[in-house]
Amino acid sequence: MPARSNETEPDFPGTSASHVWLNGRLLPADEPHLSVYDRGFQLGDGVFEALRAKRGVAIELEGHLARLHASLQALEFELPFDDATFSDGISELLVAEGWDGVEPPGDAVIRITVSRGFDPTRSVPPHPGGTASVAIQAWPFTPPPIRAIEEGECFITSCIRRDAGSPVFGIKSTSRVELVYARLEAARAGADDALFLTTDSRMAEATTSNLLLIRGDECLTPALGTGQLAGTTRAWLVAHGDAVGLRMIEADLPLEAAFRADEMALCSSIAGVVPIVSLDGRPIGDGKPGPRTIAMRRAREEWIDRLSVEGSSARIESGTAG
């Protein structure tokens, strides 16, 4: 059967924004921006971050920029801007698009993309002396489809295996071919997404999200260092699980742990917490979204809303609102 359209990380819809922020300037979105010789286009030599912005407040920007810096450090190139410039650039873009409103609240997705930039040599080794290309895009936030929340998502395990010792999986790289392949696998199987396992059959992550297993009052998530990205929403849940009466545990999780769980979920900055109800055709728990998953989702969304209200109020009081 064909895959259900329960995408949890919305694609960039191209013309939904009239501007992009590129290398310190706000530019029309429908004009050419980068050279075809940019290493991001030629080699996928770049990194990115995607985050929510509500009421003009970039949610967890500090954490996303910290991960961006770690990815850049791993690939040994630097930003031409400081973090304050990023913050100003996001604000400028949101104001230009009218997505910084307080009521009704502007709710957007921000993507920061950094490539190593122009390289006339077209070779794999980086060309010395280059300058990174930095782009910020924004588009309206679209929550996961109602069906994804009310009915849950169906997963398969990908044939791709993760080497838990590889440093690559800690980098949020623009090279996403592995994820694309896994999503194609899922689509062929009539599933919504795919789960990566390590070479020794431990659970790692989904294509665009971290994983959660709920068993009684415990919420387990794969330990860092098992072939996954250190997600910001995952980190928030580890710190705030007690808000919904859950003890958060980071552990090595074999695949069979999923079938012993009461509930299973994915979590990411954009989608939030979304229930998973089956894996490889086998039900998780009773095969329906569980109450703890829904409670975690609600707690996370309420926290984002509260943070955006506080941030927008502070902005208005300081006179920096657009």
N, C-alpha and C positions, 0 to 999 in steps of 0.2 A: 504494500500500500504506500502511497506517497507520504512524505514527511509532513507533519503538521507545521504550520507557520507560527511556531511559538518562539521566535527569535528573542533572546534575552539581552543581546547587545545590539541596538539598532544600527543599521548601516548609515553612513553619512549620505543624506539625501541631496547632495549637490547644490541645488538652487534654493534650498530652504533658508539660507543666509545670504545676505547681500554683500558681506564683507569677510575678509580674512585678515589676520594680523601676521605679517611676514617680516622678519628681521627688523622689528622696531617700527613698522609702518602699517597703518590700516589701509587695505587695498580692496578694490572691487572683487567680489568672489568669482565673477565670470570672465576674468582676464587671465592670460598665461602668467605663471608665477616662477617656475623653476626650470633650470636647464635640464635637458635630457642627459647631460653628463653628470648630474648630481648623483653622488654615490648611493643616496637613498633609493633612487630609481634604478640605477644600474646593478646594485649589489644588495639592496636591503640593509645597507650599512647605516643604521640609525636606531633611535629608541623613541618611545612615545609613552604618554600617560593619558588616561581618560577619566573624567570625574564629573560629578554633578555640580551645578551652580544654581542656587535657588535664592530668589529675591536679591540677586546681584552678589550673593555670597558664595565663593568657591569652597565647596565642602571638602575638608581635609586636605587643603592645598599644600600645607607644610609637609604632610606625609607623602603626598604624590611627588613633590619636588625632591624630597630626600631620596625616594626610590629612583627618580630620574637621574640624580647625581650619581647614585651607586651604579646604575646601568652605564652611564657615560664613563665613569672611572674604569669599569671593567673593559670597555672598548677603547680606552685610552684616547678620548678626545674631550674637549672642553666647550662649555657654553660661552658665547660672546656677550651674554647679559647676566646680570645678577638676578636674584629671586624677586626683588622689588619690581624690576622691569616686567617680569612675568605677571605679577599680580596686577600691575598697572595695565598691561596689555589685555589681560582677561577683562578687567573692568571696562576698558575702552571699547572692546568688542561687544560686550553685553549691552552697554549703553547705546552703541550704534545700531544694534539690532532690536532695541526696545525690550530686552529680556532681563532687565534689572528692576522691574516693577515690584512694589511691596504688596499691593492689593489691587487686582489679583496678582498672586505671586508669579514672577517670571521664573520658569523652570527650564533649565537648559543642560545640555551635555557639552563639556569642553574637552577638546583633544589638543594636547601639546605634542608636536612632532619635531624631533631634532635629527637631522641627517648630518653626515660628516661634510657634506657640501660638494661643490664643484671639483672635479678631478679630471683633467684632460688626458691622463695616462690610461684610463680605463683598466687599470691593473688591480689585482686583489690587495697588495700591500698599500696602505694609505699613503697618499701623496703628502709630503711634509709641507707645512706652511699654509694649509687650506683653512678656510673659515666655515664653520658649521652653518647650515641653513636651519632657521627656527620658525615654525609656523604654529599659530593658534587658530583653531576652528571652533565654531559653536553651531549647535542646531537644537531645535526644541526637544526637550526630554519627552520620550514616549515610554510609559511603563510597560512591563510585560503584558501580553494579552490576558484578559480576564480568565480565559480558559486555562492558561498556564498556572494561574493561582488556584482556581477552583477545582481543576482536574489533575494538575500536576504534569510533569514532563517525563517522557520516556527516554532512557539512555541505553547506549550500547557501550561495550568496551572496544576501544580502537585496537587495530593490529599494531599500531606504533607503540613501541616501548621506550620508556624514559630511563636514561642512565642517571641514577640518583647522585653519582659523583661528578656529573658534568656541571661546570659553572654556567653554561649557556642558559639553563632554565631559570636562573635568577635574574636574567636580563629581560626587560620588556622590549624586545626588539621589533623593529618594523618588518622583519622577515617572518611572516606568518604562514608559510606554506604548509607546515606540519598541521596547523590548526585547520586550514582550508581542506586538506586531505581528510582529516578526521570528520569534519562536517559533511563532506561528500559521502564518506562511509555511513554516517548516521542517516543521511537522506536516502541512500540506497536501501537501508534496512527499515525505513519508515519510522525512524526515531527522531527525536528533537536535537540531541547532542551526543557527544561521545566522551567517555572517561579514559584517561591515560593511566596505564599501570607502569610500574618500574620493571626493569629487567628481571627482578626477583619477585614479581607479582604483588607488590604493595600498591595501594591506591595513591595516585599523585594529585591530579586535578582534572577539571573539564577543560574545554577549549578556551573559554573566556572567564572562568570562575573557579573558586575554591570549593571544596566539598565538606559537607557536614553530615554526621550520623548521629541520630538521637536514640538513646537507649535508656529508658526510665528517666531519671533526672540528670543523666550525663549527655553532653554533646561533644562528640569526638571529631577531630579534624586531623588530617594527615600532618605529621610533624614536618617542620621546615627542613629542607635538605633531602626530601624524597622526590625530587624532580618537579617541583612546582614553584610558582611565583609567590612571593610574600604579599598577599592581598591586603589592602587597607581595610576592607570590610571584614575580612577574616580576623585581622588584628583587633578591630572594634568589638567583634563578638567575643573574642577571647577575654577582653577586658570587661565586657558588659553582660555576659551570659547570665549572671545572677539576677539581672533585671527581669528575667522571665523564669526564674527558678531553676536554672540549669548550671551544672558544674562543667566548665569547659576543660577539655582534656586534649592535649596534643600528643599524638601517638602514631606509631607505625601500624597501618591498618591493612591487613590482607583483604583480598576481594571478598572472601566469604563473610567478612564483618558486615558488609552491606546487607546481606540476607538475614543477619541476626538482629538488625536494627528495627526499631519501631517506626522510625521516620528517616528520610534522607532528603538533603537539600543542597542547592548550590548557593553561593553568595558572591556578589561582585559589586563594585562601586555604582554601576549604572543600573543593573537589574535589581539590586537588593537581595533579599532572600527568597528563593523560589523552590517549591517542593518538587522532588523527584519521586515518582511512584512505581517505576519499574526499571530494571536493568537486565539487558540481554533477554528480554521477554519474561523475566521472573518478577513477581510483585515484591515491593518493599513494604514490610508491615502488612497492613490490610489493603494495600494497593490504592490508597486514597491520601490526599494531603492531610498531614497530621496537625493537631492543635498547637504543638510546640513550635513547629515551623512557622505557622501563621502568626503566632505570638512574637517570634523573633522578627519576622518581617514588619509587623506593626510597630514594634519597639524601635527598630532601625529607622523607619519612615518618620515616626514621631520625633526622634532625636534630630534628624535632618531638618525637619520643619522648625523645631525649637531653636536649633543653631542658626538657621537662616533668619528667623525673627530677631534674635539677639544681635546678629551681625548687621542686619539692615538698620535696626534701631540705632546702633552705635555709629553707623555711617551717616545717618541723618543728623544725629546730634553733633557730629564733628563737622558737618557741612560739606562732606565729600560725596554726597549722593549725586548721581547723574541727573 
